[in-house]
């Protein structure tokens, strides 16, 4: 996640805090007859509200001026508390809940239930108490016989305690003023209209509330439907949410997050791209998003017939909307995708520069080692000369082994030194496959490695240096792995015929971590034993040679590297 939690109450407890806000409010309306109990409950209610409030992000607390104004208002409310002030506060809560810009379905559902809960309080407790039954004490006596109703109503916010929110705080601290104002005004109109109809028609209060609610709903949907027709919109939802695209909505929050480098400093280019597009999918009007990049394809959310395809550099994004995508939608989403790709390419360049610096350090280190290798080579040549000129009966089997392997090692070391000095000028030396295979088994005869062969053509010629480089890199990694896993079994298998050559090195240890396997042989990887560049240089050396190495299997108990020829060899 790009956001970091900075508040002592985790974001996943938001629904629980909202439940406590509604529970304390209901208890204050239902049980508090005495002034002290009423004030104590409302003080608790305000305390929980401040922990839950969606007015400002908890990582950006309000200024001292706002804190003083808020505290003064709370004190005045507690000193002069009455049912009128409590009703006004409920209307404010309805405005806050009705104006929230929420993206997650669960957040929206719980928000709607909370609005319905406070609305029921208004129409069942507050309005009858203010306009029908008199003061709060009389109201309490009138509702003593409806304890079952109050307990049932109390169970609604209690259920919120069972539903944790996700751990992301994005897009939960934006209140759309006009949405909230409309919700509060509609409920005021329904309440006052119900009283007017009740007294004018001399009907019961519940019937008047039902008639006024039906009339208001019918009026809103009729006007919205006519507006959709004349404005050529596809749905009422588009009409009501279109103004949320202005500056100050989730769009601005998304841009603000994107512009903070510290939010994605430790991410790889792939992780950054996925994280940014996941955030893009949380915009309220986006139903789903799919993309194709250099890392493959992926999708979030659901598809729809309303879609927009944006292509920029190495990225192609398809955005699926809940309704028809207008020109303003198209402009904004293209801008967002272009910004994502701009920062993604910056991350890729940063990674490439880091690799170049890494390789430069290795190159400089190799230059320093060249002189030491030259001195070591001179010593080995002198020793090899003495061994070759000695009689076999002087040292027995050890003599014969040294006579077979020491000149070979000396020759390989000389070729390595030549490559360090003139890496582009020397061709690869070819040797018979059978000779190379025998030398390999002799070198690792005492390392507890199994060798399996199926050679149908003993006259195959191979580039000795290439094969030595591949096998020794892979085997050295496997032997280092055996130090951590003592029971590790290693097997080297060879298959060769007229057309195909395949060399496989397998072990039965743990699998290579996915984040390393994805970039193995494509770039230097983290290593505790060196620069982590052996496999990368090995794969780079094979380019254009007709051979290819790959991690063909990577599961627990079977980790295999495979070297194969990619073109038909000439014999």
N, C-alpha and C positions, 0 to 999 in steps of 0.2 A: 504494500500500500504506500501511496505517496505521502499521505498525511500521517503524522505521528500524534499519538494520544498525549495530551498535556494536562488533562484534568484528572482529579482524584476519583471521580466516578466515571467508569468506562461507558462508552456510547451504547453498549448493548443493554444497559439498564434504563434506557430512555422510556420505554413503554411502562416499566415498573414505576418509575417516578411519576409519569402521567396518571397511572392508576392511583397512586397515593394522593396526588393532587385532588382527584375527583372524589376519593373516599373521604378525605378530611372535609371537603366542601359539603358533601351530602350529610355527614354527621353533624356539621354545624347547623344545617337547615333543619335537621330532623330531631336531634336530641338536646340541643342547647336551649334551655329555657332561661337560665340565669345568665346575667351579663358576664360574670367572670368566666364561666364555662364557655360561653360563646366567643369571648375574646381569646381565651386560651386555644380553642380549636382553630380560630382563624389565624392566630399567630403561627401555629404549626402548619396550617395550610399555606401561608405566604412563604414560610421557610422552605417547604418542599417545592413550591412553585419556582423559587429562585434557583433551585438546583436543576429543575427541568426546563425552565423558560427557553423559548426558541427565538428570543429577540436579538441576541448577539451570540457569537461563537464563544464557547467557553475558553478557547485558547486566546481570545482577544477580549478580555473583560472590559466593562464600560469605564468611562472616565469618572473622576471624582465628582464632577458636577452632576452626572447622571445618577450616581449612587446616592448623593444627597437628596436629589429630587425624588427618587424612588423611595428612599427611607422616610422622607417627610410625608409623602402620600400615604404610605402604610400606617404611619403613626396617626394621621388624621382619620383614616378609615377605622382604626381600632378604637379611637376615642369616641367617635360619633357613629358607631356602627348601628345600623338598623336595616330593615328588610329592603328599603329603597336602595341603599348603598350596595347591599348584597346582590340585588337584581342587576344594578349597573355593572358590578364586577363580573357577573355571569355573562352579560352581553360582551364585555371586553374579552373574556375567555373564548367566547364563540367567535369573535373577530380574529383572535390569534389562531385558533384551530382552523377556521375556515380559510385563512389566507396562507396557510403553510404550503410551500412548494415541495412536495414529496415525490420521489421517483419510485421507491420500492412498493410493490403491491401490498405487503403486510403493513407497512407504515400508513399507507392510504386507508386501508380497511380499519385499522385501530383508530385513526383520526376521525373517520366518519362515525364510528361507534361512540367516540367521546362527544362529538357534536350532538348526536341523538340523545345521549345521556343528559347533557346539560339542558337541552331543549325540553325533555320530559320534566326535569326539575322546574323549569320556568312555567310550564303550562299546568302542572299538577300541584305545585306548592306555592310558587311566588305570586302568580297572577290571581289565583283564588284568594290568597291571603291579603293582597293589596286592594283588590277591587270588589271582593264578594264577601269574605268572612271577617274582615277587620284586621286587628293587629296580630303579631306573631304568636302571642300566647293563646289567643283564640284559635289560631290555625293549628297549633300543636294539639290542642284538645280535640279539634275536629279530625285530626289524622291519627289519633291514638288507636282507633279501630282499624287502621289500615297498616298495621305493623308488617303484615305479610308482604304488602306492596313495597314498603321501604326496604325490607330485607332482600326482596327480589331485585330491586333497583340497585342495591349496594353490591350485589353479586356481579354486576356488569364490570365495573372498574376492578373488582377483585380478580377477575379473569385476566386482566392485563398483566398481573404479576407472574403469570405462567408463560408469557410470550417474550423472550428476549429479542432485542433488535440485533442487527449485525454490528460488527465492530467498526463500522465506517461512519464518520461524522459528516460526510459530504452532503451538501444540499439540504440540510435540516435546519438551517438558521436563516432562511430567507422567508419573510412574510410579505405576501402581495397585499398591499393596502386595500386595493379596490375589491379583491375577492373577499377579504375579511369584512370590509364595510358592507358589502352586498349581503353576506350571510346574516350579519347582525340586523340590518334594516329589514330584511325579509321576515325574520322572526318577530321583530317589533310590529311590523304591519299585520302579521297573522294574529299576534296577541291582541292588539287594539281592535282589529277588525272582528275578532271573535266576540269581544265584549260588546261591540256595537250591534252585531247581529243578535246576540243573546238578549239584550235589553230591547232592541227594536222589534224582534219577532217574538219576544217572550218565550224563547226556547231554552233548552237545557244547555249548560256550558259545554259539556263534551260534544254535543251535536253542533254547536256553533263553531268550536275549534275544528271539527272535521270539515264542515262546509267551507270555512275560510281557508283551510289548508288546501282543499281540493281546488277552490277558485284561484288561489295564488299559483298553484302548480300549473293549472291549465293555462293561465295567462302567460306565465314565463315560457312554457313550451310552445305556445302558439306564436308569441312574438319571436322566439328564437327560430322556429320553423320558417316563418315568413322571411326573417332576415337571411337565413341560409339560402332560401330560394333566390332572393333578390341579389345577394352577394355571390351567388354561384359557388357556395362552399359544399363540402362533401358530408359534413357532420356538424352537430351542435357543439361537440367537444372542441372542434377546431375554432369555432367562433368564440368560445369562452376562454381558451388558453392561448390565443394568438398573441395577445399583448404581453405574455410572459417572456417573449423573445427580446424584450428591450434590455438596455444596459441596467444592471442591478439585479438580474435574475441569475439562474444557475449558469448561464453563459459567462457572466462576469466572474463568478466563483471559479469556474473551470479555467478561464484564462489566468486568473490570479495564481492558481496552483501551478499551472504550466510554466509560468514566468519565474518560479522560485527554484533555482538550480539545486539548492540543498535538499529538495524533496525527492530528487532522483539521482543524487550524486553517486551512490554505490551500486546503481543498476547497470547491467550490461545493455547494449543496444536493443537486444530482443526483449529483455524484461521491461525496459522503458516503453517500447512500442506497445506491448501487450497491456501494460498498466495504463498508458494514456488512452488507448482505445476502449478499455473497460470503463474509464471515467466518462468518455464520450457517450457510452451507451446509457449512462444514468441521467442524461438530459430528459426532461419530462415528456417531450413529444417524440422521442426516439424509441421505437419498439424493438429494434434489433440492429445489429451491425455485423457485417462479415468483411474479411480482408484477405488479400493475397499479397505476400511479401517474400523477401529472399529466404525467410525461415519456413515457408509453407502457408497453408490456409487455416483459418479459424473463424468461428462465429459465436456471437453472444446474442441472447434474446431470440426473437422469432422473426421470420420473414413476413412480408406483406406485399400487396400489389403496388403500394406507394413506395417507390425506391429511387435512390439517386446514386449513381456510380461516379466516383472521383478517382482519377489516376494522377499520381505525382511521383516522378522519379522511379523509385523501386517499390512503390506502394500503390495498391488498388483497393479502394474501400467502397463497399456498398452499404448505404444507410437506408434502413426500412422505417418509415414513419407510420404513425397511427392514422394519419389522414393525408390528404393531398399535399404534396410539398410545394409551397408557394415560392415566389422569387426570393423573398427575404430568408426563408428557410434554406434555400439552395445556396445563397451567398454566404450565410453564416457557417453552414456545415463545410463548405469548400474551404473557407478561411481556417476553420479549426483543423481540418485534415492537413492542409498545407503547413500549418504551424507544427503539427505533430511530426510530419515528415522532415521539416527543417531541423528540429531538435534531434530527431532520430539520426539523420545524416551527420549531424555534429557529433553525436555519440560514437558513430562508426568511425569518423575521422579521428576522434580522440583515441579510440581503441587501436586504430592503425598506427598512429604516432607512437603510442606506448609500445607496440610490437617492434617498431623500427628502433626505438631506443634500446629495447631489450636485445635485439639482434646486434646493434652496434656495440653494446657492452660485451656480448659474446665474441664478436669479431676481434675486439681489442684484446680480450683475454686470450683468444687463440693465437694472436700475433706474438704475445709474450711467451706462450708455451712453445712456439716453433723452435726457438733456440735450445730449449731444454730437450725437446724431442730429438734434435740433431745430435746433441751430445750422447743421449741414450742410445741412439741408433749406431753411433760409432762403437760404443762398448759392446752392443749386441753383435755387430759384424765381427769384431775381434773374437768374441766367444764362439760364434758360429764357425769361424775359420778353424779354430783349435779343435772343435768337436768333429768337424768333417774330416780332418786330417788324422784323427785318432783311430786306432784299431778297435773293432767291435768287442774283442775279448777283454778290453781294459775295464769297461764299466758294466757290461752285461745288458740286461733289458732296459735299464734307465738310459744307457748310452744310445741304444737303438731308437728309443722314443725321442730323445733329444735330437738325434741326427735327423729324424723325420719331421719334427715340428719346429725346431729352432730356426732353421733357414727360412721356413715358411713365414714365421712370425717376423723375422728380420725383414723379409721382402715386403710384407704388408706394412710394416712400420715405415719403410722407405717410401712406399707409394703414398702413404698418408702424409708424410712430410712434404713430398712433391706437390700434393694437392693443396696443402696449406700455403705453399709458396706460389704456385701457379695453378689455381683451381680450374681454369677454363681451358688449359692447353693439353691435358693428358687424356687419351682415350682409355676406356675400360679394357682390362685384360680378360680374355675369355679362357676358360679351362673346361675340361670334360666334367660333366655333372658327377660322374662316379668318383673322380678324384676329389672334387670339392666336398662331396658327401662323406667320404672316408676321413678327410681332414677334420671335418666338423665333429664327427663321432669321436675321433681321437682326442680333440681338445676338451670335450665335455664328458669324457669316459667316466670320471670320478665325481660327477655332479648329480648323480641319481636322476638322470633324464632318460625317458624311453624314446627310442628311435624306431620308427616304422617306415618301411619303404615298399613301393611297388613301381619299379622302374622297368619299362618295356623297351626302352631305347637307351643304351649306355653311351651313345655317341653324341648326345646333346651337349652343346657348348653353352655355357652361361657366363655372364660377367661376374667374375669372382668377387670383386670389391662390393658390388651392389648387393649380392646375396649375403656376403659376410656382414655388411652394415645392417641389413634388415634383421637377420637372424640374431645377431649379437645384441642389438637394441632390444628386441622382444624378449630374448632369453634373459638378459640382465634384469629387465623389469620383473620377469617371472621369478627369478632367483631372489630379488629384493623382496618380492611379495611373500616368498617362502619364509623369510625371516619373521614376518608377522603371522604367518599361518604355517606352522612347522610341518603339518601333514600334507602339504600341497604336492600334488602329483603333476608333473610336466611331461608332455608328449610332443615330439616333433615327427611329423609324417610327411613323406615325399611321394608324389605320384608324377610319373612322366611317361609320355608316349610320343608318337611322331608329331602330334598337333598340340598337345596340352601339357603344361607343366604347372603343378600346384604344390606349394610348400605351406604347411599349416603348423602353427605352434599353439598348443592348447594347455590350459591348466584347469583344475577343478575347484578353484577358489571362489571368492566372492566376486560379484559383478563390478565392473567399473562404474562409478557414479554417473548418472545421466548427464549432469551438467559438464562433466569432463569428457564423456564419450562423444557428446555432440560436437565438440571442437577439437577432438583428438586428430592429430595429423593435419589440421588446418591452421593451427597457430600454437605457439608455446603454451604449455599448460603448467599449473601449479605443481611443484615437485619439491620433495624434502631431500633428494639425493643429488641435486645439481640444478641446472638451468631449466629443466623440463623441456628441452628442445630436441632431444634425440629422435623421437618419433616424427616430429615436424620436419626436421632436416632429412630424415630417411624418406618420407613421402615426397619431399621436394626434389631429392636426388633422383627418384624414379621417374619423374616427369619426362616424357619424350623418349623413354628407353624401351618401351614395349612391355613393361611390367607395371603391375599395380598392387599395392598392399591395402588391406582393409580390415576393420574389426568385423568379422563375419558373424560372430555370435557373442552375445554379452548377457548371459543369465547366470544366476548363482549355480555353481558347479560346472559351468562350461563357458569359459572365456577363451575365444580363439581369434588369432590373427592369421590372415591368409595372404600369401604372395602368389599371384598368377600372372601368366603372360597374356597380354591383351591383343596380341596379333600373332599370326602364324609365324613360327620361327623357321629360318632357312638352315638346313643341315648340309 
